[in-house]
Structure formats: structure tokens, C-alpha cells
């Protein structure tokens, strides 16, 4: 089933606060229900050139943190679940108040977003997390009218589309987390091409949003790079950056039946490695492949590439299918933004995750570790270093 859907949305892609962004010398030492005391190391250089280190206590009050999901729900084993894990990590670190004081609300339709936000505001939430590009407009409406609340939006860079030219938007109380996922997807595409037995791989998305197609771009060009350096001819089904209108999309991020049928169409055309992009649709693809006995140790060779989080961990029912996953370190970005609110160091604006700051990456090969050759593993490490150094393009250049 081929369903295409164009959306006129434009986002400057990607960002994230890298690990340790902020105060890398801070260490949590005492946690109570009311405050967390952290220690910040300060170094002083004397006139003689010697250095001394003193430890100055800093009190942090955990903040009530609330999260609004997109339509896939909190148990999507992907986007929402990973963002909520960031809140849980902040709770564990003493930066957010414990459940149920900090909580999430799920959105069944787009009509739920504003009522969910209104409920959270009425309950005194101090830090709000909105998940995904679909919540862009409602977050832009609410952040400036609620300046006493800090906001984190995942996978969105704010823009004003009513201006000509389109202008970037920032709010003093909002962090926009975005990710350069094509860098990691390039590596995943290279690996996919290396293991494919049929010399056909495929990808499809939930909808043709920039935050979806960027994965598909990187995957496509990673396969092409394999072909270029190996003199191979692995084909990519479902996406060609030069012809985006022909891309394969389900038009839905939650309907597993449509995802299953879409994945089956790729299997019928010979694909043995598939990367579904968006929400729960990878689970539908997994069901289609599992039903015919595909896997690393299956009767038929076959593999899935996950997105957003390590799907081998979040969807273990398909453990034998996960070749790797293209990860956005969303939990890290969310937890760090909450830390900034708790410490009073909140820094608004867009932050971007790259391979270079560990904001994106690929997961281990798990059951496929013995299938991915040592030569390919070394080449992937070299490619990652070259991408970080700026000597390897991930867009076909």
C-alpha cells in the first residue's frame, strides 16, 4: 500500500544539549523531597601558578514537570516514551519532583493538546515538555503567554511561517531540541547495504515531514556510499531524495495494520532490510517480517532498523530483527533542560544534536553483531570520524 502525504512544514533540523552541557563538574550528593544539594567545583590559580579547588554548595529545588504526548501515546516504545524517560531521569537526579506530582497526559487527538496544557497550568506545573512537531503551534501559543513556566519542545525549531522570508522564533522560556539524524542514518544505511543478501533495502515513513524524511535521506545516501566504495548495486525502495513526491508513507504514525501492509509491499519487492520511520509503525513492520520467519537467526534473513531509541531494548519482542537503531538522545536533552530550570541556569533557544556531541548515534548490532563484518565495523567508525571532522558528506556530495 503506497500512501503519500505532503505537508508544508519547514523546520531547521535538529539539536540537543550534549552530555555534560552545563556544569560537567557538578555532582549530586544529597537528595530530599524538597531540595537537592549539588556541589560545584571552582578552580583558583594563585600568583605562583599553583591551583586549588574549593567546593561550593548549591541548593536546587526540584520542579514540577509535566509532559504532553503526541498522538502515539506514552507507550509508543519510541518518541514519547524516550522523552518521558528524560523526565524520569530528572526525577532520579533530583531535578524534578516525583510522580505523581510530575506527570504526563496523553493526547488521543489534536483537540486534546490545549486542554492537556490548560490542565497542567492549572495544576502548577513549572516545566512543560511537549513532544513532537505536531505540538509546534500550540507550544508557540502558550509559551509567551505563560512566561513563568519553562518549556521544552522535542524535535522542533520554532519558525514564523507568516513572514516573508520565514523567520526563526525564540522565546525566553523555551528550549527547542532538534537532531541531525541524517548523520546517524547514513551509518545505518551503510551497514544495511553491507548485510543485505537480496541487494534490496527499503524505508517508509509515517508522513512526509522534514523530521521524518531526514532519516530517510541519510539512509539513502549511506547505501549509495556503500555502492560507491564497494562497486555494488544495492537498491533503496521507498525513498529517493531527488524525487520526494514518490516516497512511501503510511499517512499515520499509529496504525499497525497499515504499517504491516506497507512493510509487506517492500518485502514483496525483495527488500530484506527495512527502516520504518515514525511512532509505532516499526512494530507493524516487525510483525510482517516475523510472520514469515525473518531475522538474524530466522529461516529467512531479514532485519529492521529502528529509530529514535534502541528498539532492541524498547521492543524486545522483535529482538532477532533489530540490526541497529538510529537514536536521538532525547532523554538526555529533556533531562538536561529540566536540570537547567531547577538550577536557575535555563538557556533558551535551539540546541542541536550531532554525532560530534553524542546527540545522535546508532545502537549496537546485538543479534547481528557476528553478521556485521569486522571490516564494516571499522569502516563505520572511520565514517563517523569523517562526518564529525566534516570531510564526509551525508547528503550525496
C-alpha positions as CSV (number, residue, x, y, z in Angstrom):
1,X,0.0,0.0,0.0
2,X,1.5,3.3,-1.0
3,X,0.2,6.4,0.7
4,X,1.9,9.7,0.1
5,X,1.2,12.8,2.0
6,X,2.9,16.2,1.6
7,X,2.8,18.7,4.5
8,X,4.0,22.2,4.0
9,X,6.1,22.4,7.2
10,X,9.6,23.7,7.5
11,X,11.9,23.1,10.4
12,X,15.5,23.9,10.7
13,X,16.5,20.5,11.7
14,X,17.9,19.4,14.8
15,X,19.5,19.9,18.1
16,X,20.2,18.7,21.5
17,X,22.1,19.6,24.6
18,X,25.1,17.2,24.7
19,X,26.1,15.2,27.7
20,X,27.6,17.4,30.3
21,X,26.5,20.6,28.7
22,X,26.2,23.0,31.6
23,X,28.3,22.1,34.6
24,X,30.3,19.0,33.9
25,X,31.9,19.2,37.4
26,X,28.7,19.1,39.3
27,X,27.9,16.1,41.4
28,X,24.6,15.3,43.2
29,X,25.4,14.5,46.8
30,X,22.1,14.8,48.8
31,X,18.5,14.3,47.7
32,X,15.4,15.0,49.8
33,X,11.8,15.6,48.9
34,X,12.3,19.3,49.0
35,X,15.8,20.1,47.7
36,X,18.8,18.6,46.1
37,X,22.2,19.9,47.1
38,X,24.8,19.8,44.4
39,X,28.5,20.7,44.6
40,X,30.2,22.8,42.0
41,X,34.0,22.6,41.8
42,X,35.7,26.0,41.4
43,X,39.4,26.2,40.5
44,X,41.6,29.1,41.6
45,X,45.1,29.9,40.3
46,X,47.5,31.5,42.7
47,X,50.1,34.1,41.9
48,X,52.7,31.3,42.0
49,X,50.9,29.3,39.4
50,X,49.5,26.7,41.8
51,X,45.9,25.7,41.6
52,X,43.5,25.0,44.4
53,X,40.0,23.6,44.2
54,X,37.2,24.6,46.5
55,X,33.7,23.1,46.7
56,X,30.8,25.4,46.9
57,X,27.3,24.0,47.8
58,X,24.4,24.9,45.5
59,X,20.8,24.2,46.6
60,X,18.4,23.0,43.9
61,X,14.7,22.8,44.3
62,X,13.1,20.0,42.2
63,X,10.5,21.4,39.8
64,X,7.1,20.1,39.0
65,X,7.4,18.8,35.4
66,X,4.6,17.8,33.1
67,X,4.7,16.2,29.6
68,X,2.1,16.3,26.8
69,X,2.5,13.4,24.3
70,X,1.7,13.4,20.6
71,X,-0.9,11.0,19.2
72,X,1.3,7.9,19.5
73,X,0.9,7.8,23.3
74,X,3.4,7.3,26.1
75,X,3.9,3.6,25.4
76,X,4.9,4.1,21.8
77,X,8.3,2.4,22.5
78,X,9.9,5.3,20.7
79,X,9.4,9.1,20.7
80,X,7.1,9.8,23.6
81,X,8.5,7.0,25.8
82,X,12.0,8.3,25.3
83,X,11.0,11.9,26.1
84,X,9.2,10.7,29.3
85,X,12.3,8.7,30.2
86,X,14.1,12.1,30.3
87,X,11.6,13.3,32.9
88,X,12.1,10.1,34.9
89,X,15.9,10.6,34.7
90,X,15.4,14.2,36.0
91,X,13.3,12.8,38.9
92,X,16.0,10.3,39.7
93,X,18.6,13.1,39.7
94,X,16.6,15.3,42.0
95,X,15.8,18.0,39.4
96,X,12.1,17.1,39.0
97,X,9.5,16.3,41.7
98,X,8.5,12.7,42.0
99,X,5.4,11.1,40.4
100,X,2.5,11.7,40.6
101,X,3.4,15.4,41.3
102,X,5.3,15.3,38.0
103,X,3.1,13.6,35.4
104,X,2.2,13.1,31.7
105,X,-1.0,13.4,29.8
106,X,-1.7,11.5,26.6
107,X,-3.3,13.1,23.5
108,X,-5.7,11.0,21.5
109,X,-6.5,13.7,19.0
110,X,-5.0,17.2,18.3
111,X,-8.0,18.6,20.1
112,X,-6.5,17.3,23.4
113,X,-3.3,19.4,23.3
114,X,-4.7,22.7,24.6
115,X,-6.9,21.1,27.3
116,X,-4.0,19.0,28.4
117,X,-1.8,22.1,28.6
118,X,-4.5,24.0,30.4
119,X,-4.8,21.3,33.0
120,X,-1.1,21.3,33.6
121,X,-1.0,25.0,34.0
122,X,-3.9,24.9,36.5
123,X,-2.1,22.3,38.5
124,X,1.0,24.4,38.9
125,X,3.5,22.7,36.5
126,X,6.8,24.7,36.4
127,X,8.4,22.9,33.5
128,X,6.4,21.7,30.5
129,X,7.6,19.2,27.9
130,X,5.7,19.0,24.6
131,X,6.7,16.1,22.3
132,X,6.9,16.4,18.5
133,X,6.4,18.7,15.5
134,X,2.6,18.4,15.8
135,X,2.7,20.4,19.0
136,X,4.7,23.2,17.4
137,X,1.8,25.7,17.1
138,X,0.2,25.1,20.4
139,X,3.6,25.4,22.2
140,X,4.3,28.7,20.4
141,X,0.9,30.0,21.5
142,X,1.3,29.0,25.2
143,X,5.0,29.7,25.9
144,X,4.8,33.5,25.6
145,X,1.5,33.7,27.5
146,X,2.9,31.7,30.4
147,X,6.4,33.3,31.0
148,X,6.7,31.8,34.5
149,X,6.8,28.3,33.1
150,X,9.8,26.9,31.3
151,X,9.1,24.9,28.2
152,X,11.0,22.2,26.3
153,X,9.7,21.0,22.9
154,X,11.2,17.9,21.3
155,X,12.1,17.8,17.6
156,X,11.0,21.3,16.7
157,X,12.8,24.5,15.8
158,X,10.3,27.4,16.0
159,X,9.6,29.4,12.9
160,X,7.1,32.1,12.0
161,X,5.7,31.0,8.6
162,X,3.5,34.1,8.2
163,X,6.6,36.3,7.4
164,X,8.4,36.6,4.1
165,X,11.1,35.4,4.4
166,X,10.2,32.9,7.1
167,X,11.8,34.0,10.4
168,X,13.3,32.0,13.2
169,X,11.4,32.4,16.5
170,X,12.8,32.1,20.1
171,X,11.2,32.6,23.4
172,X,13.0,33.4,26.6
173,X,11.4,30.5,28.4
174,X,11.6,27.7,25.7
175,X,14.3,25.2,24.7
176,X,13.9,23.7,21.2
177,X,15.6,20.2,21.0
178,X,16.4,19.2,17.4
179,X,18.6,16.4,15.9
180,X,20.9,15.9,12.9
181,X,19.6,12.3,12.4
182,X,20.8,12.0,8.8
183,X,24.3,11.7,10.2
184,X,23.5,8.6,12.1
185,X,21.1,7.3,9.5
186,X,23.9,7.5,6.9
187,X,25.9,5.0,9.0
188,X,22.8,2.8,9.4
189,X,22.3,2.8,5.6
190,X,25.9,1.8,5.0
191,X,25.5,-1.1,7.4
192,X,22.2,-2.2,5.9
193,X,23.8,-2.3,2.4
194,X,26.7,-4.4,3.8
195,X,24.5,-7.2,5.2
196,X,21.7,-7.3,2.6
197,X,21.6,-10.6,0.9
198,X,18.9,-9.6,-1.7
199,X,20.7,-6.4,-2.5
200,X,17.4,-4.6,-1.9
201,X,16.6,-2.5,1.2
202,X,13.7,-0.3,1.9
203,X,12.4,2.5,4.1
204,X,9.0,4.2,4.7
205,X,7.7,6.9,6.9
206,X,4.5,7.9,8.8
207,X,4.2,11.2,6.9
208,X,6.5,13.3,4.8
209,X,7.6,15.7,7.5
210,X,11.2,17.0,7.5
211,X,11.8,15.4,10.8
212,X,10.9,12.0,9.2
213,X,12.4,12.4,5.7
214,X,15.8,13.4,7.2
215,X,16.2,9.9,8.5
216,X,15.3,8.6,5.0
217,X,17.8,11.0,3.4
218,X,20.7,9.7,5.5
219,X,19.7,6.1,5.0
220,X,19.5,6.5,1.2
221,X,22.9,8.3,0.9
222,X,24.5,5.7,3.3
223,X,23.5,2.9,0.9
224,X,24.8,4.9,-2.1
225,X,28.1,5.5,-0.3
226,X,28.4,1.7,0.1
227,X,27.7,1.2,-3.6
228,X,30.3,3.8,-4.5
229,X,33.2,2.5,-2.4
230,X,32.4,-1.2,-3.0
231,X,31.3,-1.1,-6.6
232,X,28.0,-2.7,-5.5
233,X,24.4,-2.1,-6.6
234,X,22.2,-2.2,-3.6
235,X,18.8,-0.7,-4.4
236,X,16.7,1.5,-2.0
237,X,13.0,1.2,-2.2
238,X,10.6,3.7,-0.7
239,X,12.6,6.9,-0.9
240,X,14.7,9.0,-3.3
241,X,15.7,12.5,-2.1
242,X,15.7,13.7,-5.7
243,X,12.0,12.6,-6.1
244,X,10.4,13.1,-2.7
245,X,6.8,13.0,-4.1
246,X,7.3,9.3,-4.9
247,X,8.2,8.5,-1.3
248,X,6.4,5.7,0.6
249,X,4.4,7.0,3.6
250,X,1.5,5.4,5.6
251,X,-0.1,8.7,6.4
252,X,-0.3,7.5,10.0
253,X,2.1,7.0,12.9
254,X,0.0,4.6,15.0
255,X,-1.9,2.3,12.6
256,X,-0.1,-1.0,12.8
257,X,-2.2,-2.7,10.1
258,X,-1.3,0.0,7.5
259,X,2.4,-0.2,8.6
260,X,2.3,-4.0,8.3
261,X,0.8,-3.8,4.8
262,X,3.4,-1.2,3.7
263,X,6.3,-3.2,5.0
264,X,4.9,-6.3,3.2
265,X,4.9,-4.3,-0.1
266,X,8.6,-3.8,0.4
267,X,9.2,-7.4,1.2
268,X,7.3,-8.5,-1.9
269,X,9.7,-6.3,-3.9
270,X,12.7,-8.2,-2.4
271,X,13.7,-5.9,0.5
272,X,15.4,-7.8,3.3
273,X,16.4,-4.8,5.5
274,X,13.7,-2.1,6.3
275,X,13.8,1.2,8.2
276,X,10.3,2.4,9.2
277,X,10.4,6.0,10.4
278,X,7.8,7.3,12.9
279,X,5.9,6.3,16.0
280,X,4.8,2.7,16.3
281,X,4.9,1.8,12.6
282,X,8.1,-0.2,13.1
283,X,6.1,-2.6,15.2
284,X,3.8,-3.3,12.2
285,X,6.8,-3.9,10.1
286,X,8.3,-6.3,12.7
287,X,5.1,-8.3,12.7
288,X,5.1,-8.7,8.9
289,X,8.8,-9.9,9.0
290,X,8.4,-12.1,12.0
291,X,5.4,-13.9,10.5
292,X,7.5,-15.2,7.6
293,X,10.4,-16.2,9.8
294,X,12.8,-13.4,9.1
295,X,15.6,-12.5,11.4
296,X,19.3,-12.8,12.2
297,X,18.7,-16.4,13.1
298,X,15.5,-16.9,11.2
299,X,14.6,-19.2,8.4
300,X,14.9,-16.2,6.1
301,X,17.5,-13.5,6.6
302,X,15.8,-10.1,7.4
303,X,16.5,-7.1,9.5
304,X,14.8,-3.9,10.8
305,X,16.4,-0.6,11.6
306,X,14.8,1.3,14.5
307,X,14.5,5.0,15.0
308,X,14.6,7.4,18.0
309,X,15.7,4.8,20.6
310,X,17.4,1.4,20.8
311,X,14.5,-0.7,19.7
312,X,16.2,-3.9,20.7
313,X,15.6,-2.7,24.3
314,X,12.3,-0.9,23.9
315,X,10.7,-3.6,21.6
316,X,12.4,-6.9,22.7
317,X,9.6,-9.0,21.1
318,X,11.4,-8.3,17.8
319,X,14.9,-8.7,19.2
320,X,16.1,-11.0,16.4
321,X,15.1,-8.4,13.8
322,X,16.9,-5.2,15.1
323,X,20.1,-4.7,13.1
324,X,20.6,-1.3,14.8
325,X,18.6,1.8,15.6
326,X,19.2,5.5,14.6
327,X,19.0,7.1,18.0
328,X,18.1,10.6,19.1
329,X,19.3,11.2,22.6
330,X,16.0,12.8,23.6
331,X,16.0,11.6,27.2
332,X,19.3,13.4,27.7
333,X,18.1,16.7,26.2
334,X,14.8,16.6,28.2
335,X,16.5,15.8,31.5
336,X,19.2,18.5,31.0
337,X,16.6,21.2,30.2
338,X,14.8,20.3,33.5
339,X,18.1,20.5,35.3
340,X,18.6,24.0,34.0
341,X,15.2,25.0,35.3
342,X,16.0,23.5,38.7
343,X,19.4,25.2,38.9
344,X,18.2,28.5,37.6
345,X,20.6,28.2,34.6
346,X,17.9,27.9,31.9
347,X,19.3,28.8,28.5
348,X,16.5,29.2,25.8
349,X,16.8,28.7,22.1
350,X,17.5,25.9,19.7
351,X,20.1,23.2,20.5
352,X,21.1,20.6,18.0
353,X,22.3,17.0,18.4
354,X,25.1,15.7,16.2
355,X,27.4,12.7,16.1
356,X,30.0,15.1,17.4
357,X,28.2,15.8,20.7
358,X,26.6,12.3,21.1
359,X,23.2,13.9,20.4
360,X,22.6,11.2,17.7
361,X,24.1,7.8,17.1
362,X,23.5,4.2,16.1
363,X,22.8,1.4,18.6
364,X,24.8,-1.8,19.0
365,X,24.2,-4.6,16.5
366,X,23.0,-7.0,19.2
367,X,22.0,-10.3,17.5
368,X,23.6,-9.2,14.2
369,X,27.0,-8.5,15.8
370,X,28.5,-11.6,14.2
371,X,26.8,-10.9,10.9
372,X,28.2,-7.3,10.5
373,X,31.8,-7.9,9.5
374,X,34.8,-6.6,11.4
375,X,35.7,-4.7,8.2
376,X,32.4,-3.0,8.1
377,X,32.6,-2.1,11.7
378,X,35.9,-0.5,11.2
379,X,34.6,1.4,8.1
380,X,31.6,2.7,10.1
381,X,34.0,4.0,12.8
382,X,36.0,5.7,10.1
383,X,32.9,7.2,8.5
384,X,31.7,8.5,11.8
385,X,35.1,10.2,12.4
386,X,35.0,11.7,8.9
387,X,31.4,13.0,9.4
388,X,32.4,14.6,12.7
389,X,35.5,16.1,11.0
390,X,33.4,17.5,8.2
391,X,35.3,15.5,5.5
392,X,32.4,13.1,4.7
393,X,29.1,14.5,3.4
394,X,25.9,12.7,4.4
395,X,23.9,14.3,1.6
396,X,25.4,12.7,-1.5
397,X,28.1,15.4,-2.0
